[in-house]
Each structure stands twice: as C-alpha cells, then as structure tokens.
C-alpha cells in the first residue's frame, strides 16, 4: 500500500493545543501537511484563554521539520471562527482539511445543570463545528475539494449520565455532518464523524489513570488521517476509535410494519406488533432523509 501523504495540503485543526488535536496536527504535519493549530487555550470547562498551548504545538511541528502556524480564536462565535479559517487562507492560500475538535466539559446531572452550562457546551461543540464548517466550506467549494472530520462522542450516540449538554451537542454534530455530506457531494467535499475514546485532559476527569494510558490520542489519529486524505472515499460515516479499536457506527432502521393507511390504525394494533416494530433484524441504513421517506412511501403505495 502506498504511503498516505498530505504534501501540498492545508489543514485547520481546532482545539489542537493538546490531546487529540495535537496528535492529529503532529501526524498530518509529519506527512507533509501545512497546519493551522487553533486553540483558545482556556480551561477544560471553557474559562479564560492562553496562547501557550497552540504555540507549543506549532513549535513542536517546526522542530520536526514541518510547517505550522498558530491561531488563538474561539470557535464559539461566527466572527472568530471565520478568522480561524482565514488564517489558513492568509498564510497558505487555501484550506483542504478541517478537523473540528475543540471542546469543553461542564458535566452535571440534568436537574443540577445551570442553563449557562448547557448553552456554553452547545456554543463550543455544536455551534463551533457549524461556524468553522460553514467558513471552510465556502473556501473548499471554490477548489472542488475538501475533507471535513468532526468530533462526536459515545455520550451522544449512546448516552451517558450527567452529560445531557455534551451528548446533545455531540449527536447534533452527527446530524450536521450528515447534511454537509449531501451539500458537499457535488463539490468533492467529504464530511465524516469520529467518535474517539482517548486519554485527554477532558476524559482524565472521569477515567482511571491506567485506562488513560491505554487510550492515547495517538491511537485515534491514524483513522482520522485517512478520513482527511485524498484516498478517503466515504462521506456521512461515523467511525469509532480508541486504544487500538476501530469500527463504524451507523443509524439503522428496521424493516418495520406497514398498516393499510386507508383504514383506521389503532393503538392496540401498534401494541400488538411492537416486537416486530422494535426488531432491527434485516435493518438497513439510509443515505438521506429523502431515501428513507421514499422507501416508506413506496411500501405504502404497494399496500
């Protein structure tokens, strides 16, 4: 197999001052990419700012012979997100790759969560991913090429106690990338989602030290690098990665039950068929909302 390279490609990685973002930046730079290392430099719960984190990663890349520039803007505001993408255009003339990785945590149970904790997490994760994606998409469309990888979480895909804000934002990102897939197809822009398990300053608050050591960010980076590459040929996919484990997750819809819509459909009729309605045996994925709706309508017409 030929080596995956990024020579001539420009990547923007948000939240790249440490953890997963740093691992992505170092790997892509080591394989020829010019990298914009973005990090606001705040605390894990989104307070304050510091230029040291992003600059340190830039210095690491340069020391290894790579090319990189730092950006310290926040992803959570449209105007500052535009500046992040513009940094790539100003320094390197374009943007080919966007990895939406910036994030914070403000974990509390639903009844104890302050509204500000919800809004702040949504602003950084979901709004930030949307803002950066929108700004980057405009540039990628000009060149008919782009790779966008956004970060979801098992807390969103499967749920987790005390993370209603985080889980909602992360599953929202899955929906966002599914839609970007549709709009990017005609322009050669691929959009995928990564669900990582990695020992970072965020997960260190909930993972035992021995587990943190076994799920290093570097173990997630190879899959993300492929999703950012010219060789990548998928879009709208969800991939999981961590500790050497790699897999694909998907939203699957079961075959279901079709009642004759020309007749009354009662609650009791639905309850009687619940086992069949709940079954995923023989289920399938749909490539778009239109495909799913078309499938359902085609079945109804035949009844």
Number of C-alpha atoms within 10 A of each C-alpha: 3 4 6 16 18 21 13 10 22 25 29 31 26 33 28 31 28 19 19 25 26 28 21 27 31 24 18 28 27 19 16 18 24 27 28 30 32 33 32 24 23 16 14 15 15 17 10 10 15 13 17 15 22 26 22 16 25 27 16 16 24 16 10 11 12 19 19 27 21 25 26 23 20 24 31 23 15 16 14 17 24 19 19 26 28 19 20 25 16 11 13 18 11 20 28 28 27 27 30 28 26 24 24 21 21 20 18 16 12 13 7 10 16 12 9 10 19 21 13 20 27 23 20 24 28 27 22 26 31 24 22 27 25 17 18 27 26 11 19 24 16 11 14 15 20 26 25 29 27 27 24 28 23 16 20 21 19 9 15 13 11 17 20 21 25 29 23 21 25 27 20 21 26 26 13 20 27 21 15 22 23 16 15 22 14 12 15 16 23 27 31 26 30 26 25 24 22 25 26 17 15 17 15 14 13 10 14 11 11 9 13 20 15 14 20 20 25 20 21 25 23 18 17 23 20 15 26 26 18 15 10 12 9 11 23 22 21 23 20 19 22 21 19 13 12 14 11 12 13 13 11 13 17 15 16 17 13 11 13 11 10 8 7 9 11 8 8 9 11 14 11 10 12 13 11 15 16 13 14 14 12 10 12 14 12 14 14 14 11 10 12 14 11 12 12 14 11 10 12 14 9 7 10
